[in-house]
Amino acid sequence: MTKELLRAIKQQQLIRVIYLGSSGQTTIRVIRPLAVEGNQVKAYCLTRRGPRVFTISRILAGEPVVNSRVV
Protein backbone atom coordinates (compact mmCIF):
# COMPACT_ATOMS: atom_id res chain seq x y z
CA MET A 1 0.00 0.00 0.00
CA THR A 2 2.91 2.37 0.67
CA LYS A 3 3.94 2.27 -2.99
CA GLU A 4 0.42 3.20 -4.11
CA LEU A 5 0.28 6.06 -1.60
CA LEU A 6 3.61 7.46 -2.77
CA ARG A 7 2.42 7.28 -6.39
CA ALA A 8 -0.78 9.12 -5.46
CA ILE A 9 1.24 11.83 -3.70
CA LYS A 10 3.46 12.28 -6.75
CA GLN A 11 0.49 12.43 -9.14
CA GLN A 12 -1.71 14.45 -6.74
CA GLN A 13 -4.38 11.79 -7.01
CA LEU A 14 -7.36 11.02 -4.79
CA ILE A 15 -7.72 7.53 -3.34
CA ARG A 16 -10.81 5.77 -2.00
CA VAL A 17 -9.79 3.56 0.94
CA ILE A 18 -11.47 1.09 3.24
CA TYR A 19 -10.05 1.87 6.66
CA LEU A 20 -10.23 -0.11 9.89
CA GLY A 21 -10.61 2.31 12.77
CA SER A 22 -9.17 1.77 16.23
CA SER A 23 -12.62 0.73 17.50
CA GLY A 24 -12.77 -2.06 14.88
CA GLN A 25 -15.26 -0.24 12.68
CA THR A 26 -14.59 -0.02 8.93
CA THR A 27 -15.20 3.18 6.99
CA ILE A 28 -14.85 4.20 3.37
CA ARG A 29 -12.88 7.41 2.97
CA VAL A 30 -11.75 9.49 0.02
CA ILE A 31 -8.34 10.95 0.80
CA ARG A 32 -5.67 13.07 -0.83
CA PRO A 33 -2.39 11.68 0.54
CA LEU A 34 0.14 14.38 1.42
CA ALA A 35 3.08 12.56 3.05
CA VAL A 36 4.15 9.11 4.18
CA GLU A 37 6.04 9.09 7.48
CA GLY A 38 7.01 5.68 8.80
CA ASN A 39 3.88 3.55 9.07
CA GLN A 40 1.51 6.51 8.78
CA VAL A 41 0.16 8.63 5.97
CA LYS A 42 -0.82 12.25 6.43
CA ALA A 43 -3.76 13.07 4.21
CA TYR A 44 -6.63 15.44 3.63
CA CYS A 45 -9.84 13.46 4.08
CA LEU A 46 -12.54 14.66 1.72
CA THR A 47 -15.10 12.50 3.50
CA ARG A 48 -14.52 14.20 6.89
CA ARG A 49 -13.36 17.48 5.30
CA GLY A 50 -10.18 17.84 7.28
CA PRO A 51 -6.60 16.70 7.77
CA ARG A 52 -6.16 13.19 9.15
CA VAL A 53 -3.37 10.72 9.92
CA PHE A 54 -3.97 7.09 8.90
CA THR A 55 -1.99 4.03 9.98
CA ILE A 56 -1.02 2.29 6.74
CA SER A 57 -1.51 -1.22 8.16
CA ARG A 58 -5.15 -0.33 8.91
CA ILE A 59 -5.89 0.53 5.26
CA LEU A 60 -7.58 -2.66 4.07
CA ALA A 61 -8.00 -1.67 0.41
CA GLY A 62 -7.52 1.31 -1.85
CA GLU A 63 -8.31 2.44 -5.37
CA PRO A 64 -7.74 5.63 -7.34
CA VAL A 65 -10.74 7.90 -7.76
CA VAL A 66 -11.27 8.31 -11.48
CA ASN A 67 -14.49 10.33 -11.73
CA SER A 68 -15.13 13.90 -10.66
CA ARG A 69 -17.81 12.97 -8.11
CA VAL A 70 -15.78 11.77 -5.13
CA VAL A 71 -18.16 11.68 -2.18
C-alpha positions in Angstrom: 0.0 0.0 0.0 2.9 2.4 0.7 3.9 2.3 -3.0 0.4 3.2 -4.1 0.3 6.1 -1.6 3.6 7.5 -2.8 2.4 7.3 -6.4 -0.8 9.1 -5.5 1.2 11.8 -3.7 3.5 12.3 -6.7 0.5 12.4 -9.1 -1.7 14.5 -6.7 -4.4 11.8 -7.0 -7.4 11.0 -4.8 -7.7 7.5 -3.3 -10.8 5.8 -2.0 -9.8 3.6 0.9 -11.5 1.1 3.2 -10.0 1.9 6.7 -10.2 -0.1 9.9 -10.6 2.3 12.8 -9.2 1.8 16.2 -12.6 0.7 17.5 -12.8 -2.1 14.9 -15.3 -0.2 12.7 -14.6 0.0 8.9 -15.2 3.2 7.0 -14.8 4.2 3.4 -12.9 7.4 3.0 -11.8 9.5 0.0 -8.3 11.0 0.8 -5.7 13.1 -0.8 -2.4 11.7 0.5 0.1 14.4 1.4 3.1 12.6 3.0 4.2 9.1 4.2 6.0 9.1 7.5 7.0 5.7 8.8 3.9 3.6 9.1 1.5 6.5 8.8 0.2 8.6 6.0 -0.8 12.3 6.4 -3.8 13.1 4.2 -6.6 15.4 3.6 -9.8 13.5 4.1 -12.5 14.7 1.7 -15.1 12.5 3.5 -14.5 14.2 6.9 -13.4 17.5 5.3 -10.2 17.8 7.3 -6.6 16.7 7.8 -6.2 13.2 9.1 -3.4 10.7 9.9 -4.0 7.1 8.9 -2.0 4.0 10.0 -1.0 2.3 6.7 -1.5 -1.2 8.2 -5.2 -0.3 8.9 -5.9 0.5 5.3 -7.6 -2.7 4.1 -8.0 -1.7 0.4 -7.5 1.3 -1.8 -8.3 2.4 -5.4 -7.7 5.6 -7.3 -10.7 7.9 -7.8 -11.3 8.3 -11.5 -14.5 10.3 -11.7 -15.1 13.9 -10.7 -17.8 13.0 -8.1 -15.8 11.8 -5.1 -18.2 11.7 -2.2 
